[in-house]
Amino acid sequence: MTPPEALAPPTPRDPRPHLAFVVNSLTPYRIQSLGRVKNELPQFRLKTYVTWNMKRNLWVYGDGNMPDLGVVAFPDAIAESQIGTPDYYIGDWRTGDKIIKQLEADPPKVVVIAGYGYPSMARVIRWCHAKRVPWLIWGDSNIHSDNISGLRRVLKKLVVGWIVRNAGAMLVCGENGIRYFETYGAKRTKTFNFPVEPDYALISRVDPALNADIAAKFGLAPGRRRLLVCSRLVPVKAVDQSIDAFASIAYKLPNLDLVIVGDGPLRDSLKNRVPSPLRSRVIFAGFFDKQEKVNAFYQQCDALLHPATWEPWGVVILEAAAAGLAIITTNVVGAQPEVAIDGRNAKVIRPNDRRALADSIVHVMNESRIDQYKQQSKVVSDEFRVRCDLVKGLAGALTSMGVMPSHH
């Protein structure tokens, strides 16, 4: 007699068209964005091909922490730390071949490629072009970061110019991304907003017990105003400038503290930079891998201080705006035009302008305007989320390419 299980029909392949994303890593923000694509464009079968070694990634997820994004990973892929070495170029090129084999076995309707400067992704782009598979570029390129010159500039114009001419569309994070691709010949009709974004629902959630625990642990006394730095402690984040600016105006604002959330190689030197009389007012909280704990700081601070000298996008200022913090940042941060509007919810300065940074703290933290700035941040955030919705942007791009009907 035939066993019952032998009578069961084989599981059919999901008939929905295959939407492929090729990314180098799965940061929390990418996971959030791809999760929205999966949930809000259910007519596609999402698969996510990861080119770097996920086990060596900074972000480590336990079982059940990551939504089902159809992840395809490669255990022998290179690690980010290997970039620039011969092993990196050889290993990443081989990963590109493995992705192509996967795509040949499960042909995609369209491929979204998060970059063009990596060997694996360049190889996938070449394959898509040769096989006439529709493809898009998704990136956080920022016109303010595009400052190379000489022969490298000539080569980049050739490469990015070819990308612009041949990609079905460009998915950008905001206005600075649109302007970046325009310098290489892209038309605005071919660029669509697809910003990397935080989990807004999580940011809006208040956990009084967690807030009280964080306040008790780090001495966040009620009734005081607080500036927040939330970043890696590395040179481009200019945390040294934040500390110096605070130190220069602290005597004017005795009710103001500085809270630094994050870690990195500059931690010890930054702690030593704080003048002794102010050490009780500058709190180094460290790094948190749980967004809920970071949110507890947002909810107990008044303004984000982010004077970065280079920042392709800057999800941190999206988080701060959504959490209702005033913002002090520089005009080279990619997301600045979207959620940090000078004079409305923010002060925007040039990078490395230390005097302007200190003056901006005094201006924003003035009791006659700080609460208005904070209230406007949530309004600006809401406006941005409607105007630059990532799912609408992707749907618009796919529709313009004929991959998706316009009545989706």
KOLTOR-315360 format. One record per residue (C-alpha): y, x, z; residue in one letter. Coordinates in nm, 4 decimals. Last residue first. Layout:
[[Y, X, Z], "A"]
...
This chain:
[[4.8793, -0.1989, -0.8945], "H"]
[[5.0785, -0.3839, -1.1636], "H"]
[[5.1777, -0.0636, -1.3492], "S"]
[[4.8184, 0.0182, -1.4373], "P"]
[[4.6966, 0.3607, -1.3220], "M"]
[[4.6108, 0.6728, -1.5193], "V"]
[[4.8736, 0.6054, -1.7855], "G"]
[[5.0677, 0.9164, -1.6862], "M"]
[[5.3737, 0.7170, -1.5711], "S"]
[[5.1404, 0.4946, -1.3677], "T"]
[[4.9856, 0.7958, -1.1936], "L"]
[[5.3312, 0.9287, -1.1039], "A"]
[[5.4526, 0.5925, -0.9790], "G"]
[[5.1392, 0.5446, -0.7712], "A"]
[[5.1918, 0.8906, -0.6180], "L"]
[[5.5519, 0.8092, -0.5307], "G"]
[[5.4690, 0.4646, -0.3952], "K"]
[[5.2032, 0.6249, -0.1763], "V"]
[[5.4477, 0.8934, -0.0580], "L"]
[[5.7277, 0.6572, 0.0445], "D"]
[[6.0559, 0.8299, -0.0391], "C"]
[[6.3108, 0.5479, -0.0129], "R"]
[[6.1278, 0.3447, 0.2513], "V"]
[[6.0425, 0.6400, 0.4750], "R"]
[[6.3892, 0.7876, 0.4243], "F"]
[[6.5640, 0.4711, 0.5395], "E"]
[[6.3473, 0.4526, 0.8510], "D"]
[[6.4224, 0.8152, 0.9364], "S"]
[[6.7970, 0.7638, 0.8890], "V"]
[[6.7865, 0.4622, 1.1216], "V"]
[[6.5857, 0.6552, 1.3817], "K"]
[[6.8332, 0.9427, 1.3651], "S"]
[[7.1282, 0.7023, 1.3957], "Q"]
[[7.0333, 0.6132, 1.7531], "Q"]
[[7.0173, 0.9811, 1.8482], "K"]
[[7.3544, 1.0576, 1.6913], "Y"]
[[7.5070, 0.7607, 1.8767], "Q"]
[[7.3570, 0.8864, 2.2033], "D"]
[[7.5011, 1.2342, 2.1516], "I"]
[[7.8544, 1.1164, 2.0599], "R"]
[[8.0838, 1.0743, 2.3616], "S"]
[[7.8564, 1.2799, 2.5877], "E"]
[[7.9151, 1.5887, 2.3736], "N"]
[[7.5722, 1.7330, 2.2960], "M"]
[[7.6296, 1.7295, 1.9198], "V"]
[[7.9634, 1.9139, 1.9277], "H"]
[[7.8710, 2.1727, 2.1920], "V"]
[[7.5422, 2.2457, 2.0154], "I"]
[[7.7217, 2.2673, 1.6811], "S"]
[[7.9699, 2.5222, 1.8174], "D"]
[[7.6810, 2.7493, 1.9184], "A"]
[[7.5207, 2.7213, 1.5762], "L"]
[[7.8528, 2.7700, 1.3970], "A"]
[[7.9076, 3.0971, 1.5866], "R"]
[[7.5570, 3.2161, 1.5027], "R"]
[[7.5813, 3.1561, 1.1298], "D"]
[[7.2406, 3.3021, 1.0361], "N"]
[[7.1523, 3.0071, 0.8138], "P"]
[[7.4399, 2.7825, 0.7006], "R"]
[[7.5074, 2.4776, 0.9139], "I"]
[[7.4042, 2.1124, 0.9323], "V"]
[[7.5038, 1.9032, 1.2317], "K"]
[[7.2980, 1.5890, 1.2623], "A"]
[[7.2693, 1.2135, 1.3026], "N"]
[[7.5716, 1.0980, 1.1045], "R"]
[[7.8080, 1.3932, 1.0795], "G"]
[[7.5703, 1.5991, 0.8682], "D"]
[[7.2709, 1.3954, 0.7589], "I"]
[[6.9423, 1.5418, 0.8822], "A"]
[[6.6635, 1.3174, 0.7469], "V"]
[[6.6431, 1.3526, 0.3672], "E"]
[[6.8916, 1.6268, 0.2848], "P"]
[[6.7376, 1.8472, 0.5601], "Q"]
[[6.3754, 1.8162, 0.4476], "A"]
[[6.3630, 2.1531, 0.2725], "G"]
[[6.5380, 2.3579, 0.5408], "V"]
[[6.7944, 2.5733, 0.3602], "V"]
[[7.0929, 2.3687, 0.4849], "N"]
[[7.0365, 2.4716, 0.8446], "T"]
[[6.9530, 2.2625, 1.1495], "T"]
[[7.0933, 2.0738, 1.4475], "I"]
[[6.9282, 1.7351, 1.4844], "I"]
[[6.9851, 1.4350, 1.7145], "A"]
[[6.6562, 1.3045, 1.8453], "L"]
[[6.5260, 0.9536, 1.7816], "G"]
[[6.1512, 1.0166, 1.7633], "A"]
[[6.1513, 0.9478, 1.3887], "A"]
[[6.4332, 1.2008, 1.3459], "A"]
[[6.2462, 1.4622, 1.5489], "A"]
[[5.9215, 1.4113, 1.3600], "E"]
[[6.0931, 1.4414, 1.0216], "L"]
[[6.2726, 1.7503, 1.1580], "I"]
[[5.9372, 1.9048, 1.2519], "V"]
[[5.7909, 1.8308, 0.9087], "V"]
[[6.0004, 2.1168, 0.7727], "G"]
[[5.9852, 2.1466, 0.3912], "W"]
[[5.9981, 2.4995, 0.2446], "P"]
[[6.1572, 2.6501, 0.5585], "E"]
[[6.3536, 2.9742, 0.5493], "W"]
[[6.6372, 3.0894, 0.7779], "T"]
[[6.5429, 2.8300, 1.0383], "A"]
[[6.8181, 2.7002, 1.2687], "P"]
[[6.6024, 2.4254, 1.4230], "H"]
[[6.7488, 2.2840, 1.7457], "L"]
[[6.6202, 1.9311, 1.8023], "L"]
[[6.8379, 1.7097, 2.0203], "A"]
[[6.7939, 1.4790, 2.3204], "D"]
[[6.4666, 1.5686, 2.4919], "C"]
[[6.2235, 1.3620, 2.6985], "Q"]
[[6.0653, 1.1577, 2.4203], "Q"]
[[6.0348, 1.4596, 2.1937], "Y"]
[[5.8577, 1.6456, 2.4741], "F"]
[[5.6016, 1.3686, 2.5208], "A"]
[[5.5563, 1.3659, 2.1434], "N"]
[[5.4331, 1.7252, 2.1597], "V"]
[[5.1683, 1.6090, 2.4068], "K"]
[[5.0545, 1.3253, 2.1805], "E"]
[[5.0405, 1.5649, 1.8849], "Q"]
[[4.7539, 1.7508, 2.0472], "K"]
[[4.7270, 2.1182, 1.9502], "D"]
[[4.9933, 2.2187, 2.2004], "F"]
[[5.1618, 2.5608, 2.1967], "F"]
[[5.3660, 2.7021, 2.4848], "G"]
[[5.6102, 2.5335, 2.7263], "A"]
[[5.8753, 2.8051, 2.7464], "F"]
[[6.1508, 2.6444, 2.9526], "I"]
[[6.5064, 2.7794, 2.9452], "V"]
[[6.7173, 2.6384, 3.2327], "R"]
[[6.5510, 2.8302, 3.5183], "S"]
[[6.5888, 3.1486, 3.3165], "R"]
[[6.9629, 3.0990, 3.2798], "L"]
[[7.0935, 3.3438, 3.5444], "P"]
[[6.8509, 3.6109, 3.4154], "S"]
[[6.9748, 3.6043, 3.0560], "P"]
[[6.7011, 3.4888, 2.8140], "V"]
[[6.6067, 3.7675, 2.5730], "R"]
[[6.3025, 3.8696, 2.7783], "N"]
[[6.1413, 3.5347, 2.7033], "K"]
[[6.2135, 3.5878, 2.3332], "L"]
[[6.0571, 3.9347, 2.3372], "S"]
[[5.7439, 3.7970, 2.5047], "D"]
[[5.7013, 3.5031, 2.2641], "R"]
[[5.7746, 3.6895, 1.9416], "L"]
[[5.4124, 3.6979, 1.8218], "P"]
[[5.3709, 3.3214, 1.8322], "G"]
[[5.3832, 3.0114, 2.0466], "D"]
[[5.5325, 2.6661, 2.0366], "G"]
[[5.7477, 2.4298, 2.2426], "V"]
[[6.0787, 2.5755, 2.3624], "I"]
[[6.2871, 2.3611, 2.5998], "V"]
[[6.6576, 2.4406, 2.6471], "L"]
[[6.8485, 2.2801, 2.9355], "D"]
[[7.1872, 2.1029, 2.9525], "L"]
[[7.3619, 1.9644, 3.2621], "N"]
[[7.5768, 2.2769, 3.3033], "P"]
[[7.7317, 2.2294, 2.9578], "L"]
[[8.0260, 2.4696, 2.9302], "K"]
[[7.8397, 2.7464, 3.1175], "Y"]
[[7.5461, 2.7033, 2.8796], "A"]
[[7.7630, 2.7767, 2.5748], "I"]
[[7.6759, 3.1415, 2.4965], "S"]
[[7.3242, 3.1201, 2.6417], "A"]
[[7.2420, 2.8247, 2.4185], "F"]
[[7.3577, 3.0128, 2.1103], "A"]
[[7.1614, 3.3227, 2.2115], "D"]
[[6.8428, 3.1224, 2.2715], "I"]
[[6.8734, 2.9337, 1.9417], "S"]
[[6.9487, 3.2572, 1.7570], "Q"]
[[6.6346, 3.4164, 1.8990], "D"]
[[6.4427, 3.1078, 1.7845], "V"]
[[6.5373, 3.2005, 1.4283], "A"]
[[6.2395, 3.0123, 1.2757], "K"]
[[6.2076, 3.2835, 1.0091], "V"]
[[6.1325, 3.5485, 1.2757], "P"]
[[5.8173, 3.3925, 1.4291], "V"]
[[5.7724, 3.1856, 1.7452], "L"]
[[5.6065, 2.8925, 1.5711], "R"]
[[5.8138, 2.5824, 1.6086], "S"]
[[5.9529, 2.3127, 1.8357], "C"]
[[6.2920, 2.4019, 1.9844], "V"]
[[6.4224, 2.1163, 2.1975], "L"]
[[6.7668, 2.0749, 2.3555], "L"]
[[6.7687, 1.8831, 2.6826], "R"]
[[7.0084, 1.6660, 2.8810], "R"]
[[6.9396, 1.6203, 3.2523], "R"]
[[6.9065, 1.2889, 3.4365], "G"]
[[6.5386, 1.3209, 3.5195], "P"]
[[6.4024, 1.6703, 3.5824], "A"]
[[6.1803, 1.8241, 3.3171], "L"]
[[6.0120, 2.0736, 3.5483], "G"]
[[5.7369, 2.1832, 3.3133], "F"]
[[5.4304, 2.0389, 3.4869], "K"]
[[5.6099, 1.7394, 3.6372], "A"]
[[5.7737, 1.6354, 3.3105], "A"]
[[5.4506, 1.6840, 3.1166], "I"]
[[5.2589, 1.4671, 3.3662], "D"]
[[5.5301, 1.2001, 3.3692], "A"]
[[5.5309, 1.1849, 2.9895], "N"]
[[5.1513, 1.1616, 2.9885], "L"]
[[5.1592, 0.8701, 3.2334], "A"]
[[5.4394, 0.6944, 3.0451], "P"]
[[5.2550, 0.7129, 2.7097], "D"]
[[5.4991, 0.5973, 2.4417], "V"]
[[5.3791, 0.5415, 2.0843], "R"]
[[5.6491, 0.5855, 1.8197], "S"]
[[5.5305, 0.9372, 1.7347], "I"]
[[5.1715, 0.8181, 1.6927], "L"]
[[5.2759, 0.5461, 1.4492], "A"]
[[5.4813, 0.8004, 1.2547], "Y"]
[[5.1855, 1.0292, 1.1952], "D"]
[[5.3720, 1.3167, 1.0365], "P"]
[[5.4656, 1.3465, 0.6688], "E"]
[[5.4067, 1.5633, 0.3649], "V"]
[[5.6410, 1.4158, 0.1094], "P"]
[[5.5193, 1.2678, -0.2200], "F"]
[[5.8396, 1.1892, -0.4077], "N"]
[[5.7997, 1.1825, -0.7854], "F"]
[[5.9120, 1.4200, -1.0589], "T"]
[[5.8649, 1.3476, -1.4312], "K"]
[[6.1630, 1.1158, -1.4710], "T"]
[[6.3694, 1.3803, -1.2949], "R"]
[[6.3144, 1.6092, -1.5907], "K"]
[[6.1548, 1.9488, -1.5367], "A"]
[[6.3040, 2.2522, -1.7135], "G"]
[[6.2365, 2.5354, -1.4714], "Y"]
[[6.5571, 2.4852, -1.2714], "T"]
[[6.4685, 2.1162, -1.2557], "E"]
[[6.1511, 2.2072, -1.0637], "F"]
[[6.3541, 2.3397, -0.7721], "Y"]
[[6.6076, 2.0564, -0.7854], "R"]
[[6.3281, 1.8011, -0.7416], "I"]
[[6.1886, 2.0008, -0.4503], "G"]
[[6.5293, 2.0166, -0.2796], "N"]
[[6.5569, 1.6392, -0.3237], "E"]
[[6.2285, 1.5650, -0.1479], "G"]
[[5.8637, 1.6566, -0.0897], "C"]
[[5.7656, 1.6893, -0.4529], "V"]
[[5.4861, 1.5556, -0.6728], "L"]
[[5.5305, 1.6915, -1.0246], "M"]
[[5.3917, 1.4965, -1.3188], "A"]
[[5.1375, 1.5117, -1.6009], "G"]
[[5.1473, 1.8887, -1.5840], "A"]
[[5.1951, 2.0657, -1.9175], "N"]
[[5.5666, 2.1303, -1.9587], "R"]
[[5.6386, 2.1849, -1.5907], "V"]
[[5.3386, 2.4161, -1.5463], "I"]
[[5.4394, 2.6206, -1.8526], "W"]
[[5.7921, 2.6611, -1.7122], "G"]
[[5.6390, 2.7562, -1.3779], "V"]
[[5.4463, 3.0429, -1.5386], "V"]
[[5.7130, 3.1705, -1.7795], "L"]
[[5.9958, 3.1305, -1.5304], "K"]
[[5.7837, 3.3084, -1.2699], "K"]
[[5.7249, 3.6035, -1.5008], "L"]
[[6.0965, 3.6453, -1.5683], "V"]
[[6.1818, 3.6093, -1.1976], "R"]
[[5.9177, 3.8691, -1.1053], "R"]
[[6.0680, 4.1054, -1.3643], "L"]
[[6.4087, 4.0960, -1.1982], "G"]
[[6.4872, 3.8433, -0.9287], "S"]
[[6.3328, 3.6322, -0.6508], "I"]
[[6.5461, 3.3708, -0.4747], "N"]
[[6.3602, 3.0407, -0.4907], "D"]
[[6.3615, 2.9537, -0.1203], "S"]
[[6.6755, 2.7372, -0.1442], "H"]
[[6.5272, 2.5471, -0.4385], "I"]
[[6.2383, 2.4310, -0.2217], "N"]
[[5.8731, 2.4157, -0.3234], "S"]
[[5.6785, 2.1745, -0.1012], "D"]
[[5.4039, 2.1182, -0.3566], "G"]
[[5.1918, 1.8753, -0.5514], "W"]
[[5.1178, 1.9542, -0.9169], "I"]
[[4.9563, 1.6874, -1.1304], "L"]
[[4.6522, 1.6765, -1.3573], "W"]
[[4.5049, 1.4599, -1.6336], "P"]
[[4.1735, 1.6071, -1.7621], "V"]
[[4.2205, 1.7372, -2.1150], "R"]
[[3.9227, 1.9737, -2.0802], "K"]
[[4.1295, 2.2852, -2.1499], "A"]
[[4.4217, 2.1686, -1.9335], "H"]
[[4.1973, 2.0658, -1.6468], "C"]
[[4.0120, 2.3988, -1.6636], "W"]
[[4.3343, 2.6028, -1.6662], "R"]
[[4.4674, 2.4065, -1.3694], "I"]
[[4.1390, 2.4619, -1.1826], "V"]
[[4.1638, 2.8373, -1.2456], "R"]
[[4.5238, 2.8499, -1.1289], "A"]
[[4.4134, 2.6612, -0.8177], "M"]
[[4.1442, 2.9129, -0.7332], "S"]
[[4.3684, 3.2124, -0.8058], "P"]
[[4.6555, 3.0818, -0.5880], "Y"]
[[5.0136, 3.0497, -0.7166], "G"]
[[4.9762, 2.7045, -0.8715], "Y"]
[[5.0027, 2.4716, -0.5762], "G"]
[[4.8591, 2.1561, -0.4250], "A"]
[[4.6587, 2.0375, -0.7262], "I"]
[[4.6217, 1.6622, -0.7876], "V"]
[[4.3348, 1.5933, -1.0296], "V"]
[[4.2916, 1.2729, -1.2330], "V"]
[[4.0064, 1.0485, -1.3429], "K"]
[[3.7644, 1.3026, -1.2025], "P"]
[[3.4257, 1.3997, -1.3467], "P"]
[[3.1558, 1.4321, -1.0770], "D"]
[[2.9244, 1.7155, -1.1885], "A"]
[[3.2005, 1.8821, -1.3911], "E"]
[[3.4390, 1.8474, -1.0973], "L"]
[[3.1898, 2.0140, -0.8625], "Q"]
[[3.1365, 2.2971, -1.1120], "K"]
[[3.5131, 2.3366, -1.1349], "I"]
[[3.5369, 2.3587, -0.7561], "I"]
[[3.2759, 2.6358, -0.7530], "K"]
[[3.4681, 2.8277, -1.0202], "D"]
[[3.7887, 2.8025, -0.8158], "G"]
[[3.6006, 2.9363, -0.5155], "T"]
[[3.5107, 3.2404, -0.7257], "R"]
[[3.8789, 3.3076, -0.7960], "W"]
[[3.9489, 3.2736, -0.4223], "D"]
[[3.6859, 3.5358, -0.3414], "G"]
[[3.8045, 3.7891, -0.5999], "I"]
[[4.1720, 3.7535, -0.5134], "Y"]
[[4.1090, 3.7518, -0.1392], "Y"]
[[3.8603, 4.0385, -0.1410], "D"]
[[4.1199, 4.2564, -0.3170], "P"]
[[4.3607, 4.1957, -0.0238], "T"]
[[4.6913, 4.0108, -0.0501], "G"]
[[4.5770, 3.6996, 0.1372], "I"]
[[4.2870, 3.7800, 0.3712], "Q"]
[[4.4417, 3.6044, 0.6725], "S"]
[[4.4250, 3.2743, 0.4840], "E"]
[[4.0463, 3.2970, 0.4937], "A"]
[[3.8229, 3.3278, 0.1889], "I"]
[[3.5551, 3.0761, 0.0998], "A"]
[[3.1949, 3.1444, 0.2074], "D"]
[[3.1478, 2.8076, 0.3787], "P"]
[[3.2906, 2.6087, 0.0854], "F"]
[[3.4457, 2.2720, 0.1657], "A"]
[[3.4285, 1.9323, -0.0052], "V"]
[[3.6138, 1.6704, 0.1983], "V"]
[[3.5722, 1.3076, 0.0922], "G"]
[[3.8759, 1.2122, 0.2995], "L"]
[[3.6856, 1.0518, 0.5839], "D"]
[[3.9314, 1.0617, 0.8709], "P"]
[[3.9420, 1.3665, 1.0999], "M"]
[[3.8930, 1.3543, 1.4737], "N"]
[[3.5419, 1.2083, 1.4596], "G"]
[[3.3624, 1.5361, 1.5102], "D"]
[[3.5978, 1.8030, 1.6346], "G"]
[[3.8803, 1.9368, 1.4276], "Y"]
[[4.0072, 2.2928, 1.4171], "V"]
[[4.3552, 2.3646, 1.2836], "W"]
[[4.4267, 2.7366, 1.2586], "L"]
[[4.1615, 2.7611, 0.9875], "N"]
[[3.8714, 3.0024, 1.0170], "R"]
[[3.6103, 2.7286, 1.0000], "K"]
[[3.7970, 2.5677, 0.7109], "M"]
[[3.7533, 2.8666, 0.4810], "N"]
[[4.0173, 2.8272, 0.2135], "W"]
[[3.9852, 2.6332, -0.1134], "T"]
[[3.9504, 2.2798, 0.0241], "V"]
[[3.8434, 2.0122, -0.2281], "Y"]
[[3.9440, 1.6599, -0.1238], "T"]
[[3.7676, 1.3615, -0.2768], "K"]
[[3.9195, 1.0127, -0.2941], "L"]
[[3.7464, 0.7234, -0.4697], "R"]
[[4.0296, 0.5216, -0.6230], "F"]
[[4.0933, 0.1452, -0.6171], "Q"]
[[4.1519, 0.1818, -0.2436], "P"]
[[4.5066, 0.3131, -0.2975], "L"]
[[4.6503, 0.2325, 0.0464], "E"]
[[4.3689, 0.3566, 0.2698], "N"]
[[4.2712, 0.6715, 0.0811], "K"]
[[4.6296, 0.7625, -0.0026], "V"]
[[4.7357, 0.7048, 0.3588], "R"]
[[4.4601, 0.9327, 0.4813], "G"]
[[4.5750, 1.1958, 0.2338], "L"]
[[4.9196, 1.2006, 0.3941], "S"]
[[4.7895, 1.2157, 0.7536], "Q"]
[[4.5356, 1.4838, 0.6627], "I"]
[[4.8085, 1.6831, 0.4941], "R"]
[[5.0186, 1.6577, 0.8085], "Y"]
[[4.7330, 1.7602, 1.0373], "P"]
[[4.6781, 2.0723, 0.8264], "T"]
[[4.3866, 2.0665, 0.5852], "L"]
[[4.3880, 2.3914, 0.3919], "S"]
[[4.4113, 2.5325, 0.0384], "N"]
[[4.4331, 2.1938, -0.1320], "V"]
[[4.2697, 2.0431, -0.4425], "V"]
[[4.2952, 1.6633, -0.4495], "F"]
[[4.0581, 1.4648, -0.6720], "A"]
[[4.0882, 1.0935, -0.7534], "L"]
[[3.7456, 0.9774, -0.8794], "H"]
[[3.7454, 0.6383, -1.0481], "P"]
[[3.5589, 0.3671, -0.8533], "R"]
[[3.1899, 0.3229, -0.9384], "P"]
[[3.0602, 0.4528, -0.6022], "D"]
[[2.7261, 0.6023, -0.6965], "R"]
[[2.4314, 0.3651, -0.6486], "P"]
[[2.2005, 0.4038, -0.3480], "T"]
[[1.8479, 0.4097, -0.4835], "P"]
[[1.6583, 0.0797, -0.4607], "P"]
[[1.4364, 0.0225, -0.1549], "A"]
[[1.0708, -0.0205, -0.2483], "L"]
[[0.9747, 0.3287, -0.1279], "A"]
[[1.1066, 0.2423, 0.2182], "E"]
[[0.8521, -0.0349, 0.2531], "P"]
[[0.5567, 0.2088, 0.2158], "P"]
[[0.3449, 0.1285, -0.0890], "T"]
[[0.0000, 0.0000, 0.0000], "M"]
